[in-house]
Amino acid sequence: MKYSKLILSLVVSFIAIGLLITACDNRIVDPLDYTITSMNSDVTVIYSDGDEMTYATIQVMVKDSDNFAVFGQEVQFKSNIGYLTPAEAITDSSGLATVKFHDGNSFGMATIEAIVGSVSESIEIYVDGVPPQDVSSIGFDVSEQVQISVQGTGGMETFELVASLYDSSGQLITQPKNVLFELLYAPDGTNINNIGLSDSTYSIAGKASVNINSGGHSGIVTCRVSTRTLEGALISSSKSNIVVASGFTHTVEFGIGGHSSGTDMGSGMWKVQISALLNDIEGNPVAAGTAVYFSLPEEPEWASVVAAAYVNNLNAMGDSLAGVAYSYLNYNGSHTNDAVAVRIETGLGDIFEGELILPLQFPTIDIAAVPIHIDWWGPTPADQSTEIRLTVKDGQNNPIDNQEVLFSSTLGQPQQPSPPDTGDPYTGLTGIVNGEHGRLDKEVEFNILECPEPIPSPPGTTTGVVTAQILGTNTSNQVTIILRRY
């Protein structure tokens, strides 16, 4: 009876143990259902230093079919060169298995493979045969101000910013280093490599570069470049003299060469330089290189303009000016002082118009007095006048209308001008007189008391000099009037 109870107890125990083992087996997930969701290294380059001073830390993430991290799973690692410690690793509670890759006195491209069940992933790490170099300083290659233009304005919209990495002896670091560029301050839209406000790159032969691209606004840009030493210390430098300077054309101011600045082209034609100053909405000159197309919208038969130009092109003296586009206007000198409408179209399709007054070129004054002398006989009036007749011409003998002339006289008094009236007795405007262009007649009145008495013998005689000067120039001429009193 005792044996029967013992046998029964043993049978029950074996059954319980079997059920327990079966229950545990049912909780184990087949590794075939695991996946390696990520595999990475903290560095992409290590150095063949013959010991374990430099290494790469490899991490593998293992998850199950429900995307949960797998704990306690063995991961095998292999490499074509070098070695791994350990060669097999167990995932932690976060599903991560971590090993170290060492150079093993070899160099070249190492392929590290991680294997879980039937799945595997691999990454590459370069083993450099040169001992590691440490960074002591970093700085930008260009210390001067950098200027770019607002996107779409036609100027330079990007700039390659280069930084150099140096060791403690001032030599360039030849090994690749990870370098971070950051925009600490920038107008809206300005970016690095069309990515954003920061981007990283690896140095090549001690130099790292990125492209600074403008956006739709102008302003100051401050960029910081940084890297880390072998011990992890931060090395950085900042550049704050980057300017997004020029926006879209907002205003245009037209200009034309002054008097006697033109070139004699013959047949009465002159060539004179004209200009257009293009500013953005903030009053800054627009970008150099912005295309400008000149035209004369009224299409006069007596004038033409050189159409093609661009901002910051060279003027007649071989110089350039920020925001200014130069061109040339040809015109017949007989239209001097006439207004001509001028138009520009920018490379962005914007149109601006203005008006220019055609300047006088190398003028001359022909002058005469009728009569040339004034005589006082007996009962003649105390006030008598002579008519100053003059003609203004340019350097090619084109008669010039609408030219203001200033009069002065050592004796006598210039009279009020006849139409067109300038409102000033000392000035006058040339025009058409008796069918002749460029003419101006001016009365100058003298008084008998301005002439000496005929004592001791007649006549008393003196002279008055009348001067005509083209206003705003040094061009003048004179005529002498003889005064005689009997």
C-alpha positions in Angstrom: 0.0 0.0 0.0 2.9 2.3 0.9 4.5 1.5 -2.5 1.3 2.3 -4.4 1.1 5.7 -2.7 4.7 6.4 -3.5 4.3 5.4 -7.1 1.3 7.6 -7.4 3.1 10.6 -5.9 6.0 10.1 -8.3 3.7 9.9 -11.3 1.9 13.2 -10.2 5.3 14.9 -9.7 6.5 13.8 -13.2 3.3 15.1 -14.8 3.6 18.4 -13.0 7.2 18.8 -14.1 6.3 17.9 -17.6 3.5 20.5 -17.7 5.9 23.1 -16.3 8.5 22.4 -18.9 5.9 22.5 -21.6 4.5 25.8 -20.3 8.0 27.3 -20.4 8.7 26.1 -24.0 5.5 27.8 -25.1 6.8 31.3 -23.9 10.0 31.1 -26.0 9.7 32.9 -29.4 11.6 31.3 -32.3 14.7 33.5 -33.2 13.5 33.2 -36.8 10.9 35.8 -35.9 13.4 38.3 -34.6 14.6 41.2 -36.7 17.6 43.5 -36.5 16.0 46.9 -36.7 19.2 49.0 -36.4 23.0 48.6 -36.5 25.3 51.5 -35.9 28.8 52.6 -34.8 29.8 55.6 -32.8 32.6 56.3 -35.4 33.2 55.6 -39.0 37.0 55.6 -38.8 39.5 54.0 -36.3 43.2 53.7 -36.5 45.6 50.8 -36.7 47.6 51.5 -33.5 48.6 48.0 -32.5 46.8 48.1 -29.2 43.2 48.6 -28.0 43.4 52.4 -27.5 41.1 53.2 -30.4 38.0 51.2 -31.2 34.5 51.5 -32.6 31.5 50.7 -30.4 28.9 48.7 -32.3 25.3 48.5 -31.2 22.6 46.3 -32.6 18.8 46.6 -31.8 16.8 43.4 -31.9 13.0 43.3 -31.9 10.4 40.6 -32.2 7.6 40.4 -34.7 5.4 42.6 -32.5 8.1 45.3 -32.6 9.0 44.8 -28.9 12.6 44.9 -27.8 14.0 41.4 -27.2 15.9 40.8 -23.9 18.5 38.1 -23.4 19.0 37.2 -27.1 22.4 36.1 -28.2 23.8 38.1 -31.2 26.9 36.8 -33.1 29.4 39.2 -34.8 31.9 38.7 -37.6 34.4 40.9 -39.3 36.6 40.4 -42.4 39.5 42.2 -40.7 40.3 43.1 -37.1 38.4 41.5 -34.2 35.4 42.1 -31.9 35.1 42.0 -28.2 33.1 40.0 -27.4 32.4 38.0 -30.6 28.9 37.2 -29.2 26.8 39.6 -27.1 23.4 39.3 -25.2 20.7 42.0 -25.7 19.9 44.1 -22.7 16.4 45.2 -21.5 16.3 47.7 -24.3 17.0 45.1 -27.0 20.6 46.4 -27.5 23.6 44.2 -28.0 27.0 46.0 -27.7 30.5 45.0 -28.8 33.8 46.7 -29.6 35.6 46.5 -32.9 39.4 46.7 -32.8 41.8 47.1 -35.7 44.0 44.0 -34.9 47.0 45.6 -36.6 45.3 45.7 -39.9 44.0 48.6 -42.0 41.5 49.0 -44.8 37.7 48.8 -45.0 36.2 46.5 -42.4 32.8 44.9 -42.8 31.2 44.0 -39.5 28.2 41.6 -39.6 25.6 40.9 -36.9 23.7 37.7 -37.0 20.5 36.7 -35.1 19.0 33.4 -36.2 18.6 33.6 -40.0 18.8 37.4 -40.3 21.9 39.6 -40.4 22.9 43.2 -40.9 26.3 44.8 -41.6 28.1 48.2 -41.5 31.5 49.3 -42.7 34.3 51.0 -40.7 37.5 52.2 -42.2 40.7 51.3 -40.4 43.3 54.0 -41.1 47.0 53.2 -41.0 47.9 56.7 -39.8 48.0 57.4 -36.0 45.1 59.7 -35.0 45.6 63.5 -35.1 44.1 65.8 -32.5 42.4 69.1 -33.3 43.8 72.1 -31.6 42.0 74.9 -33.4 39.4 75.6 -36.2 38.7 78.7 -38.2 37.2 80.1 -41.3 39.3 80.6 -44.4 37.7 83.9 -45.3 38.0 86.7 -42.7 36.5 89.4 -45.0 32.8 90.2 -45.2 30.8 87.8 -47.3 27.9 89.2 -49.2 25.1 87.3 -51.0 21.8 88.4 -52.4 18.2 87.6 -51.6 17.0 84.5 -53.5 15.7 85.3 -57.0 17.2 88.7 -57.4 19.8 87.7 -60.0 22.9 88.1 -57.9 25.1 85.6 -56.1 22.7 83.7 -53.9 25.0 81.1 -52.3 28.5 81.1 -50.9 30.8 78.2 -50.1 32.0 78.7 -46.5 35.3 76.8 -45.8 36.7 76.0 -42.4 40.2 74.7 -41.7 41.2 72.3 -38.9 44.7 72.6 -37.3 46.8 70.6 -34.9 48.8 72.1 -32.0 51.7 72.8 -34.4 49.5 74.8 -36.8 49.4 72.0 -39.4 46.2 71.0 -41.2 44.6 67.9 -39.9 44.8 65.4 -42.7 42.5 62.7 -41.3 38.7 63.1 -41.7 36.9 64.8 -38.8 33.2 65.4 -38.3 32.6 69.1 -38.5 29.3 70.8 -37.5 28.2 74.1 -39.1 25.4 76.1 -37.4 23.6 79.3 -38.2 23.3 81.1 -34.8 21.4 84.0 -36.4 20.1 84.4 -39.9 17.2 86.2 -41.8 14.2 84.0 -42.7 15.0 81.5 -45.3 18.8 81.5 -45.1 20.1 78.0 -44.7 23.0 75.6 -44.9 23.1 73.2 -47.9 19.4 73.7 -48.5 18.8 71.6 -45.4 18.2 74.0 -42.5 20.1 76.0 -39.8 22.7 73.3 -39.3 24.5 70.5 -41.1 27.5 68.3 -40.5 30.2 67.1 -42.9 33.6 65.4 -42.8 36.8 67.3 -43.4 39.0 66.4 -46.3 42.8 67.2 -46.0 42.0 69.5 -43.1 39.2 71.5 -44.7 35.4 71.3 -44.4 32.9 73.3 -46.3 29.2 73.9 -46.7 27.0 76.2 -48.8 25.3 79.2 -47.2 22.1 79.9 -49.2 20.0 83.0 -49.0 16.3 83.1 -48.6 13.7 85.8 -49.2 14.9 88.3 -46.7 18.1 90.3 -46.1 20.1 90.7 -42.9 23.1 89.6 -41.0 24.2 85.9 -40.7 26.3 84.5 -37.9 27.7 81.0 -38.5 29.5 78.8 -36.0 31.7 75.8 -37.0 32.8 73.2 -34.4 34.4 69.8 -34.0 35.7 67.8 -31.0 39.1 66.7 -29.9 40.0 63.0 -29.3 39.0 63.5 -25.7 35.6 65.0 -26.6 36.4 68.7 -25.9 34.5 71.2 -28.2 36.6 73.4 -30.5 34.7 76.1 -32.3 34.8 79.4 -34.2 32.2 81.9 -35.2 31.8 84.2 -38.2 29.3 87.1 -38.0 30.2 89.2 -41.1 28.0 87.4 -43.6 25.4 89.6 -45.1 22.4 88.8 -47.2 22.5 92.3 -48.7 20.3 92.9 -51.7 16.6 92.4 -52.1 14.3 93.0 -55.1 14.3 96.3 -57.0 12.0 98.8 -55.3 13.1 102.1 -56.7 15.1 103.3 -59.7 16.8 106.7 -60.0 17.8 107.6 -63.6 20.8 109.8 -64.4 22.6 111.3 -67.4 26.0 112.8 -68.1 26.3 116.5 -67.6 27.0 119.3 -70.2 30.1 118.7 -72.4 30.3 115.1 -71.3 29.2 113.5 -74.5 31.2 112.1 -77.5 31.0 113.8 -80.9 29.6 111.1 -83.2 29.3 113.4 -86.2 26.3 114.5 -88.3 25.0 116.4 -85.3 24.7 113.2 -83.1 26.0 112.9 -79.6 26.6 109.9 -77.4 26.2 110.4 -73.7 26.3 108.0 -70.7 23.2 107.3 -68.8 22.7 105.3 -65.6 20.0 103.7 -63.4 20.5 103.3 -59.7 18.5 100.3 -58.4 17.7 100.0 -54.7 15.7 97.5 -52.7 12.9 98.4 -50.3 15.4 99.0 -47.5 17.5 101.4 -49.6 20.3 98.9 -50.3 21.7 98.6 -53.8 20.4 95.5 -55.6 22.7 92.6 -56.4 25.6 92.9 -58.8 24.9 91.2 -62.0 21.1 91.8 -62.0 20.1 92.1 -65.7 18.9 95.5 -66.9 17.3 96.3 -70.2 17.1 99.9 -71.3 14.5 101.2 -73.8 12.9 104.5 -74.9 9.1 103.9 -74.6 8.1 106.8 -76.9 10.5 105.6 -79.6 11.7 109.1 -80.8 13.3 109.2 -84.2 16.1 111.4 -83.0 17.4 109.2 -80.1 18.3 105.6 -79.3 19.7 103.7 -76.4 22.0 100.8 -75.9 19.6 98.2 -74.4 21.7 95.5 -72.7 23.3 96.3 -69.3 23.6 94.9 -65.8 24.1 96.2 -62.3 27.7 96.9 -61.4 28.9 97.0 -65.0 31.7 99.4 -66.0 31.1 103.0 -66.9 33.0 105.0 -69.4 35.9 105.5 -67.0 36.2 101.8 -66.3 34.7 102.1 -62.8 31.6 100.5 -61.3 29.2 101.5 -58.6 27.1 99.3 -56.3 23.5 99.1 -57.5 24.2 101.1 -60.7 23.7 99.9 -64.3 25.3 102.1 -67.0 24.4 102.4 -70.7 24.6 105.0 -73.5 22.1 107.3 -75.1 22.5 108.6 -78.7 20.7 111.8 -79.7 20.6 114.6 -82.2 22.0 117.8 -80.7 19.1 119.9 -82.0 17.0 118.2 -79.3 19.3 119.4 -76.5 17.3 120.4 -73.4 14.3 118.2 -74.6 13.0 115.6 -72.2 13.2 111.9 -73.2 11.3 109.1 -71.5 13.5 106.2 -70.5 12.5 102.7 -69.2 14.3 99.8 -67.7 13.2 96.2 -67.2 15.1 94.1 -64.7 15.9 90.5 -64.9 12.8 89.8 -62.7 10.4 91.4 -65.1 9.9 94.6 -63.1 9.5 97.8 -65.2 10.5 101.3 -64.1 10.3 104.5 -66.1 11.8 108.0 -65.7 12.6 111.1 -67.7 16.0 112.6 -68.7 16.9 116.1 -70.0 19.3 115.9 -72.8 22.5 117.8 -71.8 24.2 120.6 -73.8 27.5 119.6 -75.4 30.4 122.0 -75.8 28.3 125.1 -76.3 29.3 128.4 -77.9 27.6 131.9 -77.9 27.4 134.1 -80.9 26.7 137.7 -79.7 26.1 141.1 -81.3 24.5 144.4 -80.3 22.2 146.5 -82.4 23.1 149.3 -82.3 26.7 149.0 -81.2 26.7 152.5 -79.9 24.2 154.9 -78.2 24.4 158.6 -78.9 22.7 161.4 -76.9 22.0 164.5 -79.1 20.3 167.5 -77.6 16.7 166.6 -76.8 17.0 162.8 -77.2 15.5 160.7 -74.4 17.6 160.2 -71.3 17.1 156.4 -71.5 18.1 154.6 -74.6 18.6 150.9 -75.2 20.4 148.5 -77.5 19.3 145.0 -78.5 21.7 142.2 -77.6 21.2 139.4 -80.1 22.7 136.0 -79.5 22.6 132.5 -80.8 23.6 129.4 -78.7 25.0 126.4 -80.5 26.6 123.1 -79.5 30.0 121.8 -80.5 28.5 120.6 -83.9 26.7 123.9 -84.6 23.3 122.5 -83.7 21.2 125.5 -82.6 20.0 125.0 -79.1 16.5 126.0 -77.9 15.3 126.3 -74.3 18.7 127.2 -73.1 18.8 129.6 -70.1 21.3 132.5 -70.5 22.4 134.9 -67.7 23.1 138.6 -68.5 25.3 141.1 -66.8 26.5 144.6 -67.8 29.1 147.0 -66.4 26.7 149.9 -67.3 23.0 149.9 -68.1 20.2 147.7 -67.0 18.9 144.5 -68.7 15.2 144.6 -69.3 12.4 142.2 -68.6 12.7 139.2 -71.0 10.1 138.8 -73.8 8.3 135.5 -74.0 9.2 132.9 -72.9 9.4 134.9 -69.8 11.8 133.6 -67.1 10.6 136.2 -64.6 14.0 137.6 -64.1 15.4 140.6 -66.1 18.9 139.2 -65.9 18.1 135.9 -67.7 16.4 134.7 -70.9 15.6 131.5 -72.8 16.7 130.7 -76.4 14.1 129.8 -78.9 12.8 130.6 -82.4 13.3 134.2 -83.4 12.4 135.2 -87.0 12.4 131.6 -87.9 15.9 130.9 -86.5 16.4 128.3 -83.7 18.7 128.9 -80.7 18.1 132.7 -80.8 17.6 135.2 -77.9 17.2 139.0 -78.1 17.7 141.0 -74.9 17.2 144.7 -74.4 19.8 146.6 -72.3 18.9 150.1 -71.3 21.4 152.9 -70.6 20.8 156.3 -69.0 22.5 159.6 -70.1 23.9 160.1 -66.7 26.1 157.0 -67.2 27.9 158.8 -69.9 30.4 161.7 -69.1 29.4 165.3 -70.1 30.9 166.6 -73.3 33.3 168.9 -71.4 35.8 170.3 -72.3 35.0 169.1 -75.8 32.3 166.8 -77.2 31.5 164.0 -77.2 31.7 162.6 -73.7 32.5 158.9 -74.2 32.5 155.7 -72.2 31.8 152.0 -72.8 29.6 149.4 -71.3 30.4 145.7 -71.5 27.4 143.2 -71.7 28.2 139.6 -70.8 26.0 136.6 -71.7 26.8 133.3 -69.9 25.1 130.0 -70.3 23.8 129.2 -66.8 25.6 126.3 -65.1 28.6 126.4 -67.5 31.8 128.5 -68.0 30.7 129.4 -71.5 30.2 133.1 -72.0 30.7 135.9 -74.6 30.8 139.7 -74.4 29.9 142.7 -76.5 31.0 146.3 -75.9 28.6 149.1 -76.2 29.9 152.6 -77.0 28.2 155.5 -75.2 28.6 159.0 -76.6 27.1 162.2 -75.3 27.1 165.5 -77.3 
